[in-house]
Amino acid sequence: MVKVSVMYPNRQGTKFDMAYYINRHIPMVQQLLGSSLKGVSVEHGIAGMGVGSSAPYIATGHLLFDSLDAFRASFGPHAQAIMEDIPKYTNSEPVLQIGEMKL
């Protein structure tokens, strides 16, 4: 199983419309990626490690796929549409990490 994590850095002046992300962006991604997308989760960052510190990421989206090839095959044809939607909910530039789940 492969997890694609899209992390949105939380810097001063960062704006993030969680309602749009959950109600519009994620459903669009689910529709475009179809059955190759095995699961989705969304986190809203609320704190960092230290007491009173801000979360390093304002939001994180996680997408699950059977393999890296499955992700690439489903995402590639729709990458432009997905990326063009980002400015509609945030001014944060996302950081992407693809990991192979071990546990």
C-alpha positions in Angstrom: 0.0 0.0 0.0 1.2 3.5 -0.9 0.2 6.7 0.9 0.4 10.0 -0.9 0.6 12.8 1.7 -0.1 16.3 0.6 1.0 18.7 3.3 0.2 22.4 3.4 2.8 24.4 5.3 1.4 26.7 8.0 3.3 30.0 7.6 2.3 33.5 8.7 -0.5 34.7 6.4 -1.5 31.2 5.3 -5.2 30.9 4.4 -6.9 27.6 4.1 -10.6 27.0 3.4 -11.2 23.6 5.0 -14.9 23.5 4.0 -14.0 23.9 0.3 -11.2 21.3 0.7 -13.5 18.7 2.3 -16.6 19.4 0.3 -15.3 20.3 -3.1 -11.6 19.5 -3.7 -11.5 16.0 -2.1 -14.7 14.8 -3.8 -13.3 16.0 -7.1 -10.1 14.1 -6.5 -12.1 11.0 -5.6 -14.1 11.2 -8.7 -11.1 11.8 -11.0 -8.9 9.1 -9.5 -11.8 6.5 -9.4 -11.4 3.0 -8.1 -7.6 3.2 -7.9 -8.0 5.5 -4.9 -8.4 3.1 -2.0 -8.9 5.6 0.9 -8.7 9.2 1.9 -8.2 11.1 5.1 -7.8 14.8 6.0 -6.2 16.3 9.0 -6.4 19.9 10.2 -3.2 20.9 12.0 -4.0 22.2 15.5 -0.6 22.4 17.3 3.1 21.8 17.2 5.2 19.8 19.6 5.8 22.7 22.1 3.0 24.1 24.3 1.4 27.0 22.5 3.2 26.3 19.2 1.5 26.4 15.9 1.1 23.2 13.7 3.8 23.0 11.1 1.1 22.1 8.5 -2.3 23.8 8.5 -3.8 20.7 6.7 -2.7 17.3 5.4 -4.5 15.1 2.9 -3.7 11.4 2.6 -4.5 9.3 -0.4 -4.1 5.5 -0.4 -3.2 3.4 -3.5 -2.3 -0.2 -4.0 1.0 0.8 -5.6 3.1 3.7 -6.9 2.2 2.7 -10.4 -1.5 2.8 -9.6 -1.1 6.3 -8.2 0.9 7.6 -11.2 -1.5 6.0 -13.7 -4.6 7.5 -12.1 -3.2 10.9 -11.1 -1.2 11.7 -14.3 -4.1 12.4 -16.6 -5.8 14.6 -14.0 -2.8 16.3 -12.4 -3.5 19.7 -14.1 -7.1 19.9 -13.1 -6.2 18.9 -9.5 -3.4 21.4 -9.2 -5.4 24.2 -10.8 -8.0 23.8 -8.0 -5.5 24.5 -5.2 -5.7 28.3 -5.3 -9.4 28.1 -4.7 -8.8 26.9 -1.1 -5.3 27.9 0.0 -2.4 30.2 -0.7 0.0 27.6 0.8 2.2 25.7 -1.6 1.7 22.0 -0.9 4.6 19.6 -0.1 4.0 16.1 -1.5 5.5 12.9 0.0 4.9 9.4 -1.3 5.5 6.6 1.1 5.2 2.8 1.2 3.2 1.8 4.3 5.0 -0.7 6.5 2.7 -1.0 9.4 
